[in-house]
């Protein structure tokens, strides 16, 4: 079976409709039907069941779907390898990461990295924790920066990056800041916090509940970086959390650490990639630069 035929097969399977798939691919429905007929002839079995409003995979079609995805990904990796051998450090690195490490980690690292590789291009996307590994395993990204797993993840390798320290912060001149000695003093405060779907939110709330305290009162929650709400924190009495190393930098101007028991904590991060994937020289260089940066400068 031709790889290109399998690519078309995957699009039809995704849409479940020949007309929609043909429109996505820029083909006529007739030419797409010929491809499917060719695949079914090579398989010797029916791959799709024709329905009044589209097509549905047969049991054999579902089996081919799993193989086709692996073949197409492997073919893409092969083509990327050949292409990158021609182009050395020219290319694109696709990274998915937790949103709150972009300003404290990726922004300064990219400034340094691009100085010596001006032709490199980067796609940096942020995802909720459950979506990061799915994006990696689906071949949508080359590298993922996420929390260290509790156990092994099938088909994925990783290198540890170290501990990210998160800090409770408040605006300078917060009227109650002098009374904040422990988390128990914060139970009546209102917060800007990560969304409940983010890993860091569960760790944040766990700081309270493990001490027998009620969960924090969240007024604003978001999947974006806490830095996005620095102005809100500077101009209100809301409390927030952000990477400790940002304090003292321009982005956190007007914000100060709230000192006391339980006011800062750490969790381990790692960089992940697919075990079977080909990583371009540029991608490997960036992965290694990320590990070195975290080892030398911290997260």
C-alpha positions as a Python dict, from the first residue, in 0.01 Angstrom:
ca = {
    (1, 'X'): (0, 0, 0),
    (2, 'X'): (125, 347, -89),
    (3, 'X'): (192, 588, 193),
    (4, 'X'): (1, 863, 16),
    (5, 'X'): (-302, 635, -14),
    (6, 'X'): (-281, 571, 358),
    (7, 'X'): (-271, 947, 424),
    (8, 'X'): (-594, 989, 230),
    (9, 'X'): (-743, 692, 413),
    (10, 'X'): (-669, 863, 747),
    (11, 'X'): (-846, 1182, 638),
    (12, 'X'): (-1155, 989, 528),
    (13, 'X'): (-1157, 798, 857),
    (14, 'X'): (-1131, 1127, 1050),
    (15, 'X'): (-1420, 1294, 866),
    (16, 'X'): (-1641, 988, 815),
    (17, 'X'): (-1763, 1152, 496),
    (18, 'X'): (-1616, 1136, 145),
    (19, 'X'): (-1742, 1478, 42),
    (20, 'X'): (-1590, 1653, 347),
    (21, 'X'): (-1265, 1459, 317),
    (22, 'X'): (-1234, 1542, -54),
    (23, 'X'): (-1289, 1910, 24),
    (24, 'X'): (-1019, 1904, 292),
    (25, 'X'): (-773, 1735, 56),
    (26, 'X'): (-859, 1946, -247),
    (27, 'X'): (-960, 1637, -447),
    (28, 'X'): (-1274, 1531, -624),
    (29, 'X'): (-1494, 1278, -452),
    (30, 'X'): (-1451, 1049, -752),
    (31, 'X'): (-1071, 1045, -729),
    (32, 'X'): (-1088, 982, -354),
    (33, 'X'): (-1329, 692, -410),
    (34, 'X'): (-1076, 539, -651),
    (35, 'X'): (-807, 553, -383),
    (36, 'X'): (-1032, 377, -133),
    (37, 'X'): (-1125, 117, -392),
    (38, 'X'): (-755, 57, -458),
    (39, 'X'): (-686, 13, -87),
    (40, 'X'): (-978, -227, -46),
    (41, 'X'): (-856, -421, -351),
    (42, 'X'): (-507, -451, -202),
    (43, 'X'): (-651, -553, 135),
    (44, 'X'): (-897, -792, -23),
    (45, 'X'): (-1153, -679, 233),
    (46, 'X'): (-1399, -395, 279),
    (47, 'X'): (-1253, -108, 482),
    (48, 'X'): (-1555, 122, 499),
    (49, 'X'): (-1924, 58, 530),
    (50, 'X'): (-2121, 304, 317),
    (51, 'X'): (-2392, 480, 519),
    (52, 'X'): (-2667, 723, 411),
    (53, 'X'): (-2473, 1021, 547),
    (54, 'X'): (-2115, 908, 516),
    (55, 'X'): (-1887, 611, 573),
    (56, 'X'): (-1795, 408, 881),
    (57, 'X'): (-1487, 195, 935),
    (58, 'X'): (-1536, -181, 934),
    (59, 'X'): (-1349, -392, 1193),
    (60, 'X'): (-1075, -447, 933),
    (61, 'X'): (-1073, -73, 863),
    (62, 'X'): (-1012, -3, 1232),
    (63, 'X'): (-711, -237, 1226),
    (64, 'X'): (-571, -66, 918),
    (65, 'X'): (-626, 273, 1086),
    (66, 'X'): (-385, 190, 1368),
    (67, 'X'): (-120, 63, 1125),
    (68, 'X'): (-170, 355, 887),
    (69, 'X'): (-107, 608, 1162),
    (70, 'X'): (221, 440, 1255),
    (71, 'X'): (331, 411, 893),
    (72, 'X'): (253, 775, 815),
    (73, 'X'): (430, 897, 1129),
    (74, 'X'): (733, 680, 1050),
    (75, 'X'): (737, 807, 693),
    (76, 'X'): (716, 1168, 815),
    (77, 'X'): (1007, 1104, 1049),
    (78, 'X'): (1211, 953, 764),
    (79, 'X'): (1142, 1248, 536),
    (80, 'X'): (1230, 1491, 815),
    (81, 'X'): (1559, 1309, 877),
    (82, 'X'): (1658, 1321, 511),
    (83, 'X'): (1556, 1684, 483),
    (84, 'X'): (1741, 1786, 797),
    (85, 'X'): (2059, 1611, 684),
    (86, 'X'): (2047, 1846, 387),
    (87, 'X'): (1970, 2154, 589),
    (88, 'X'): (2176, 2101, 906),
    (89, 'X'): (2048, 2358, 1156),
    (90, 'X'): (1776, 2505, 942),
    (91, 'X'): (1426, 2390, 1032),
    (92, 'X'): (1148, 2409, 1286),
    (93, 'X'): (1121, 2281, 1642),
    (94, 'X'): (768, 2218, 1771),
    (95, 'X'): (738, 2240, 2149),
    (96, 'X'): (437, 2207, 2379),
    (97, 'X'): (467, 2317, 2738),
    (98, 'X'): (285, 2420, 3052),
    (99, 'X'): (186, 2786, 3015),
    (100, 'X'): (342, 2917, 3335),
    (101, 'X'): (700, 2823, 3235),
    (102, 'X'): (699, 3017, 2906),
    (103, 'X'): (807, 3355, 3049),
    (104, 'X'): (1049, 3217, 3308),
    (105, 'X'): (1212, 2946, 3095),
    (106, 'X'): (1143, 2943, 2722),
    (107, 'X'): (1158, 3315, 2657),
    (108, 'X'): (1512, 3370, 2794),
    (109, 'X'): (1636, 3038, 2653),
    (110, 'X'): (1511, 3118, 2302),
    (111, 'X'): (1683, 3458, 2315),
    (112, 'X'): (2015, 3284, 2374),
    (113, 'X'): (1954, 2990, 2139),
    (114, 'X'): (1846, 3198, 1839),
    (115, 'X'): (2151, 3420, 1866),
    (116, 'X'): (2363, 3134, 1726),
    (117, 'X'): (2094, 2978, 1503),
    (118, 'X'): (1921, 3268, 1328),
    (119, 'X'): (1761, 3043, 1064),
    (120, 'X'): (1585, 2821, 1319),
    (121, 'X'): (1209, 2850, 1362),
    (122, 'X'): (1004, 2757, 1667),
    (123, 'X'): (642, 2673, 1730),
    (124, 'X'): (569, 2704, 2104),
    (125, 'X'): (222, 2599, 2211),
    (126, 'X'): (77, 2572, 2560),
    (127, 'X'): (-157, 2296, 2668),
    (128, 'X'): (-331, 2170, 2976),
    (129, 'X'): (-141, 1888, 3142),
    (130, 'X'): (-351, 1597, 3003),
    (131, 'X'): (-314, 1729, 2648),
    (132, 'X'): (64, 1754, 2645),
    (133, 'X'): (140, 1383, 2614),
    (134, 'X'): (-145, 1332, 2369),
    (135, 'X'): (7, 1598, 2143),
    (136, 'X'): (348, 1430, 2168),
    (137, 'X'): (226, 1077, 2103),
    (138, 'X'): (12, 1198, 1815),
    (139, 'X'): (316, 1345, 1642),
    (140, 'X'): (187, 1704, 1669),
    (141, 'X'): (500, 1825, 1852),
    (142, 'X'): (863, 1719, 1882),
    (143, 'X'): (923, 1800, 2248),
    (144, 'X'): (710, 1847, 2558),
    (145, 'X'): (798, 2023, 2882),
    (146, 'X'): (578, 1888, 3160),
    (147, 'X'): (572, 1759, 3514),
    (148, 'X'): (785, 1453, 3586),
    (149, 'X'): (569, 1139, 3565),
    (150, 'X'): (511, 906, 3859),
    (151, 'X'): (604, 607, 3641),
    (152, 'X'): (717, 519, 3290),
    (153, 'X'): (513, 636, 2990),
    (154, 'X'): (499, 392, 2699),
    (155, 'X'): (683, 506, 2387),
    (156, 'X'): (822, 819, 2553),
    (157, 'X'): (1167, 911, 2681),
    (158, 'X'): (1257, 1205, 2901),
    (159, 'X'): (1535, 1396, 3072),
    (160, 'X'): (1481, 1572, 3408),
    (161, 'X'): (1502, 1951, 3409),
    (162, 'X'): (1495, 2012, 3783),
    (163, 'X'): (1252, 2165, 4028),
    (164, 'X'): (1029, 2463, 3953),
    (165, 'X'): (973, 2676, 4264),
    (166, 'X'): (634, 2844, 4286),
    (167, 'X'): (576, 3134, 4522),
    (168, 'X'): (269, 3301, 4671),
    (169, 'X'): (279, 3668, 4571),
    (170, 'X'): (92, 3987, 4656),
    (171, 'X'): (118, 4346, 4551),
    (172, 'X'): (363, 4567, 4733),
    (173, 'X'): (165, 4752, 4996),
    (174, 'X'): (-102, 4484, 5031),
    (175, 'X'): (-293, 4595, 5345),
    (176, 'X'): (-288, 4252, 5513),
    (177, 'X'): (50, 4124, 5397),
    (178, 'X'): (220, 4182, 5734),
    (179, 'X'): (-29, 3943, 5895),
    (180, 'X'): (40, 3657, 5653),
    (181, 'X'): (253, 3404, 5839),
    (182, 'X'): (115, 3072, 5711),
    (183, 'X'): (-143, 2932, 5472),
    (184, 'X'): (-397, 2938, 5754),
    (185, 'X'): (-377, 3319, 5739),
    (186, 'X'): (-482, 3311, 5372),
    (187, 'X'): (-807, 3115, 5391),
    (188, 'X'): (-1020, 3431, 5365),
    (189, 'X'): (-819, 3578, 5078),
    (190, 'X'): (-920, 3570, 4711),
    (191, 'X'): (-691, 3441, 4439),
    (192, 'X'): (-584, 3447, 4077),
    (193, 'X'): (-504, 3080, 4017),
    (194, 'X'): (-439, 2824, 3743),
    (195, 'X'): (-744, 2648, 3600),
    (196, 'X'): (-858, 2330, 3773),
    (197, 'X'): (-747, 2126, 3469),
    (198, 'X'): (-381, 2220, 3524),
    (199, 'X'): (-147, 2003, 3728),
    (200, 'X'): (-17, 2302, 3921),
    (201, 'X'): (-371, 2382, 4047),
    (202, 'X'): (-409, 2045, 4218),
    (203, 'X'): (-73, 2093, 4387),
    (204, 'X'): (-173, 2443, 4493),
    (205, 'X'): (-500, 2333, 4649),
    (206, 'X'): (-327, 2036, 4808),
    (207, 'X'): (-112, 2276, 5008),
    (208, 'X'): (-428, 2387, 5188),
    (209, 'X'): (-625, 2063, 5215),
    (210, 'X'): (-324, 1867, 5349),
    (211, 'X'): (-323, 2108, 5643),
    (212, 'X'): (-694, 2062, 5706),
    (213, 'X'): (-775, 2400, 5553),
    (214, 'X'): (-1052, 2476, 5301),
    (215, 'X'): (-938, 2516, 4940),
    (216, 'X'): (-842, 2868, 4836),
    (217, 'X'): (-1114, 3105, 4716),
    (218, 'X'): (-1039, 3150, 4347),
    (219, 'X'): (-1181, 3466, 4190),
    (220, 'X'): (-1001, 3438, 3856),
    (221, 'X'): (-876, 3113, 3705),
    (222, 'X'): (-707, 3067, 3370),
    (223, 'X'): (-505, 2822, 3162),
    (224, 'X'): (-264, 3100, 3064),
    (225, 'X'): (51, 3199, 3248),
    (226, 'X'): (16, 3370, 3584),
    (227, 'X'): (232, 3648, 3439),
    (228, 'X'): (-63, 3741, 3217),
    (229, 'X'): (-239, 3864, 3531),
    (230, 'X'): (52, 4057, 3682),
    (231, 'X'): (-126, 4389, 3626),
    (232, 'X'): (-438, 4255, 3797),
    (233, 'X'): (-233, 4147, 4098),
    (234, 'X'): (-49, 4481, 4108),
    (235, 'X'): (-373, 4677, 4117),
    (236, 'X'): (-592, 4466, 4348),
    (237, 'X'): (-566, 4280, 4677),
    (238, 'X'): (-591, 3942, 4503),
    (239, 'X'): (-315, 3693, 4576),
    (240, 'X'): (-144, 3483, 4310),
    (241, 'X'): (132, 3230, 4249),
    (242, 'X'): (418, 3251, 4002),
    (243, 'X'): (767, 3106, 3945),
    (244, 'X'): (992, 3239, 4218),
    (245, 'X'): (1273, 3335, 3979),
    (246, 'X'): (1049, 3595, 3810),
    (247, 'X'): (1031, 3806, 4125),
    (248, 'X'): (1262, 4103, 4092),
    (249, 'X'): (1232, 4098, 3712),
    (250, 'X'): (1045, 4364, 3516),
    (251, 'X'): (751, 4136, 3446),
    (252, 'X'): (682, 4101, 3820),
    (253, 'X'): (747, 4464, 3912),
    (254, 'X'): (530, 4574, 4203),
    (255, 'X'): (480, 4218, 4327),
    (256, 'X'): (649, 4065, 4630),
    (257, 'X'): (683, 3721, 4781),
    (258, 'X'): (456, 3637, 5071),
    (259, 'X'): (694, 3476, 5319),
    (260, 'X'): (592, 3209, 5568),
    (261, 'X'): (517, 2842, 5620),
    (262, 'X'): (392, 2675, 5301),
    (263, 'X'): (416, 2990, 5089),
    (264, 'X'): (644, 2831, 4830),
    (265, 'X'): (679, 2477, 4696),
    (266, 'X'): (843, 2281, 4418),
    (267, 'X'): (763, 2020, 4158),
    (268, 'X'): (989, 1843, 3913),
    (269, 'X'): (980, 1910, 3539),
    (270, 'X'): (1118, 1708, 3248),
    (271, 'X'): (1152, 1732, 2871),
    (272, 'X'): (988, 1446, 2676),
    (273, 'X'): (1010, 1307, 2322),
    (274, 'X'): (877, 1000, 2140),
    (275, 'X'): (1114, 703, 2162),
    (276, 'X'): (1055, 604, 1800),
    (277, 'X'): (1065, 957, 1657),
    (278, 'X'): (1348, 1102, 1458),
    (279, 'X'): (1468, 1423, 1624),
    (280, 'X'): (1640, 1662, 1386),
    (281, 'X'): (1986, 1794, 1479),
    (282, 'X'): (1824, 2128, 1555),
    (283, 'X'): (1564, 1963, 1778),
    (284, 'X'): (1827, 1762, 1965),
    (285, 'X'): (2039, 2077, 2008),
    (286, 'X'): (1745, 2262, 2158),
    (287, 'X'): (1655, 1972, 2388),
    (288, 'X'): (2013, 1959, 2515),
    (289, 'X'): (2025, 2339, 2550),
    (290, 'X'): (1705, 2323, 2757),
    (291, 'X'): (1859, 2067, 2991),
    (292, 'X'): (2182, 2270, 3025),
    (293, 'X'): (1993, 2594, 3084),
    (294, 'X'): (1787, 2445, 3364),
    (295, 'X'): (2097, 2290, 3520),
    (296, 'X'): (2286, 2620, 3516),
    (297, 'X'): (2019, 2888, 3557),
    (298, 'X'): (1733, 2695, 3715),
    (299, 'X'): (1370, 2695, 3606),
}
